[in-house]
Amino acid sequence: MRFRHPDGSTVHLGYCSNVHQAEDLDGVLTQLADHAEPVRERLGVDRLGIGLWLARDVVTRLTSAPGEVRRLKSELDTRGLETVTLNAFPYAGFHRDVVKKDVYLPDWADEARLAHTLDCARVLAALLPDDAERGSVSTLPLAWRTPWPPDRAEAARRALDRLAAGLATIEADTGRRVRVGFEPEPGCVVETTAQAVRELRGLDPERLGVCLDACHLAVQFEDPGAALRRLAEAGLPVVKLQASCAVEAPDPSEPAARTALHRLAEPRFLHQTRTAAGWDRKAEEPSRAGGVQRTADRRAEPEVRGVDDLPDALDGGLPTDSGPWRVHFHAPLHADPEPPLRTTADQLGQVLAGLLGGPSADCDHIEVETYTWSVLPDPPTDLPGGIAAELVWARDRLTGLGLKDDRR
């Protein structure tokens, strides 16, 4: 789906295919037929964006056989799909029975991560629509925070310089620009926008920037307006927005809330959980410019405490009397979770407004990334219908900000 911003630029909206299980090329092609095309048909549009997740074995096949890339591009075209972004965060095995911290391997101190990311960029350059201005690839925020000794941090920094050089070579070879966005995530070396500035400032802004995940931003209790200003002032572009919602327990001591949270404590994915003392949702109010403004009595930086997984919080790792809990569990954008839980959809709306509600579009790639449908307490029987409903939710927010639906 494409939208025209008032400044004349094109904004792409799609959904991420990491919600589907496929670790070989035939599986990827099957998911386009079984899921992505039905989503497009539900929406009644001629063209739908899909942010592909391609496991390492798929990328190896595509880079070693150019005919296979053409086959994938042809399948996308035939089914009314287009790809301007890839999710290169998970390397492989994203739908194993237990993933947890393995999703952060290999990290950016490992040569394999650089090679994979550049290979993804090469594949994307071949898949981009002819009229797309550029592509984007999202990746992990360097590494899980431990162990991260100075020698590994230095190896990662050298890899980022080589990444920028490699992307320049791809552009010279193909004529297509691809940018890479590092995705802050709770528990990682870069878990906040402040840490992104610290670790990524000074990199080539034409090729490297941030992939902003709205769920992660919410879990860390970051103020959307302040976060966006921080990145802009540091010269770090938001090359991609992952439109996602966290789960919030307003009162984690409430028995019904704990029952509902226990139903989310599943074994496959890591569900980092945070609380912030004295946090007041009402302190965030829309500004006339479309972002958020801070009330005079609100702390500049909330005191955030956290644990690495939801079961740790439920076992006593987090206090229940100091504020709400937010859980890294990507909840469907359009649907409420089990009461009394709620989502951070309002904060996602503020992020969209901050990026796109002003005179210029500060991000042109938006990817709905709810990969957790299969581990919901009550998984859907109609996954394409659920994904389509999420995209309608996102579409309505974009048109509400003044963007025009550029249907074709």
URHUJO-V992824 format. One record per residue. RES is the residue in three letters. PSI is psi as a letter, one per 30 degrees, with the letter a starting at -180 (none if undefined). BURIAL is 1 if it has 9 or more other C-alpha atoms within 8 Angstrom, else 0. Layout:
RES_PSI_BURIAL, RES_PSI_BURIAL
This chain:
MET_k_1, ARG_k_1, PHE_k_1, ARG_j_1, HIS_l_1, PRO_f_1, ASP_f_0, GLY_f_0, SER_l_1, THR_k_1, VAL_k_1, HIS_k_1, LEU_k_1, GLY_a_1, TYR_l_1, CYS_k_1, SER_g_1, ASN_f_1, VAL_f_1, HIS_k_0, GLN_j_0, ALA_k_1, GLU_g_1, ASP_l_1, LEU_e_1, ASP_e_0, GLY_e_1, VAL_e_1, LEU_e_1, THR_e_0, GLN_f_1, LEU_e_1, ALA_e_1, ASP_f_0, HIS_e_1, ALA_e_1, GLU_e_1, PRO_e_1, VAL_e_1, ARG_e_1, GLU_e_1, ARG_e_1, LEU_f_0, GLY_h_0, VAL_l_1, ASP_f_1, ARG_k_1, LEU_k_1, GLY_k_1, ILE_k_1, GLY_j_1, LEU_k_1, TRP_k_1, LEU_j_1, ALA_l_1, ARG_e_1, ASP_e_1, VAL_e_1, VAL_e_1, THR_e_1, ARG_e_1, LEU_e_1, THR_f_1, SER_f_0, ALA_j_0, PRO_e_0, GLY_f_0, GLU_e_1, VAL_e_1, ARG_e_1, ARG_e_0, LEU_e_1, LYS_e_1, SER_e_0, GLU_e_1, LEU_e_1, ASP_e_1, THR_e_0, ARG_g_1, GLY_h_1, LEU_l_1, GLU_l_1, THR_k_1, VAL_f_1, THR_k_1, LEU_k_1, ASN_j_1, ALA_g_1, PHE_d_1, PRO_k_1, TYR_e_1, ALA_l_1, GLY_h_1, PHE_f_1, HIS_g_0, ARG_l_0, ASP_e_0, VAL_k_0, VAL_d_1, LYS_b_1, LYS_f_0, ASP_f_0, VAL_f_1, TYR_g_1, LEU_k_1, PRO_l_1, ASP_a_1, TRP_f_1, ALA_f_1, ASP_k_1, GLU_e_0, ALA_e_0, ARG_e_1, LEU_e_1, ALA_e_0, HIS_e_1, THR_e_1, LEU_e_1, ASP_e_1, CYS_e_1, ALA_e_1, ARG_e_1, VAL_e_1, LEU_e_1, ALA_e_1, ALA_f_1, LEU_f_1, LEU_k_1, PRO_l_0, ASP_e_0, ASP_g_0, ALA_k_0, GLU_e_0, ARG_l_1, GLY_l_1, SER_k_1, VAL_k_1, SER_k_1, THR_l_1, LEU_l_1, PRO_i_1, LEU_d_1, ALA_l_1, TRP_l_1, ARG_f_1, THR_k_0, PRO_k_0, TRP_i_1, PRO_l_0, PRO_e_0, ASP_e_0, ARG_e_1, ALA_e_1, GLU_e_1, ALA_e_1, ALA_e_1, ARG_e_0, ARG_e_0, ALA_e_1, LEU_e_1, ASP_e_1, ARG_e_0, LEU_e_1, ALA_e_1, ALA_e_0, GLY_e_1, LEU_e_1, ALA_e_1, THR_e_0, ILE_e_1, GLU_e_1, ALA_e_0, ASP_e_0, THR_f_0, GLY_g_0, ARG_k_1, ARG_k_1, VAL_k_1, ARG_l_1, VAL_k_1, GLY_k_1, PHE_k_1, GLU_j_1, PRO_k_1, GLU_k_1, PRO_k_1, GLY_f_1, CYS_l_1, VAL_e_1, VAL_j_1, GLU_f_1, THR_l_1, THR_e_1, ALA_e_0, GLN_e_1, ALA_e_1, VAL_e_1, ARG_e_0, GLU_f_0, LEU_f_1, ARG_k_1, GLY_f_0, LEU_l_1, ASP_j_0, PRO_f_1, GLU_f_0, ARG_f_1, LEU_k_1, GLY_b_1, VAL_k_1, CYS_j_1, LEU_j_1, ASP_j_1, ALA_f_1, CYS_e_1, HIS_e_1, LEU_e_1, ALA_e_1, VAL_e_1, GLN_g_1, PHE_h_1, GLU_k_1, ASP_k_1, PRO_e_1, GLY_e_1, ALA_e_0, ALA_e_1, LEU_e_1, ARG_e_0, ARG_e_1, LEU_e_1, ALA_e_1, GLU_f_0, ALA_f_0, GLY_g_0, LEU_j_1, PRO_k_1, VAL_j_1, VAL_f_1, LYS_k_1, LEU_k_1, GLN_j_1, ALA_j_1, SER_l_1, CYS_k_1, ALA_l_1, VAL_k_1, GLU_k_1, ALA_j_1, PRO_e_1, ASP_j_1, PRO_f_1, SER_f_0, GLU_k_0, PRO_e_0, ALA_e_0, ALA_e_1, ARG_e_1, THR_e_0, ALA_e_1, LEU_e_1, HIS_e_1, ARG_f_0, LEU_f_1, ALA_i_1, GLU_l_0, PRO_f_0, ARG_e_1, PHE_l_0, LEU_k_1, HIS_i_1, GLN_k_1, THR_k_1, ARG_l_1, THR_l_1, ALA_j_1, ALA_k_1, GLY_g_0, TRP_k_0, ASP_j_0, ARG_e_0, LYS_f_0, ALA_f_0, GLU_j_1, GLU_k_0, PRO_k_1, SER_l_0, ARG_f_0, ALA_f_0, GLY_f_1, GLY_b_1, VAL_l_1, GLN_l_1, ARG_k_0, THR_l_0, ALA_f_0, ASP_g_0, ARG_k_0, ARG_k_0, ALA_e_0, GLU_j_0, PRO_l_1, GLU_j_0, VAL_k_1, ARG_k_0, GLY_l_1, VAL_l_1, ASP_f_1, ASP_l_1, LEU_e_1, PRO_e_0, ASP_e_1, ALA_e_1, LEU_f_1, ASP_g_0, GLY_g_0, GLY_f_0, LEU_k_1, PRO_l_0, THR_g_1, ASP_g_0, SER_f_1, GLY_l_1, PRO_l_1, TRP_k_1, ARG_k_1, VAL_k_1, HIS_i_1, PHE_j_1, HIS_j_1, ALA_k_1, PRO_k_1, LEU_e_1, HIS_f_0, ALA_k_0, ASP_k_1, PRO_a_1, GLU_k_0, PRO_k_1, PRO_g_1, LEU_l_1, ARG_l_1, THR_l_1, THR_h_1, ALA_e_1, ASP_e_0, GLN_e_1, LEU_e_1, GLY_e_1, GLN_e_1, VAL_e_1, LEU_e_1, ALA_e_1, GLY_e_1, LEU_e_1, LEU_f_1, GLY_f_1, GLY_a_1, PRO_f_0, SER_l_1, ALA_j_1, ASP_g_0, CYS_k_1, ASP_g_1, HIS_j_1, ILE_k_1, GLU_j_1, VAL_k_1, GLU_i_1, THR_i_1, TYR_g_1, THR_g_1, TRP_e_1, SER_f_0, VAL_g_1, LEU_l_0, PRO_e_0, ASP_i_0, PRO_k_0, PRO_l_0, THR_f_0, ASP_i_0, LEU_e_1, PRO_e_1, GLY_e_1, GLY_e_1, ILE_e_1, ALA_e_1, ALA_e_1, GLU_e_1, LEU_e_1, VAL_e_1, TRP_e_1, ALA_e_1, ARG_e_1, ASP_e_0, ARG_e_1, LEU_e_1, THR_e_1, GLY_f_0, LEU_g_1, GLY_g_1, LEU_k_1, LYS_k_0, ASP_j_1, ASP_i_0, ARG_k_1, ARG_none_0
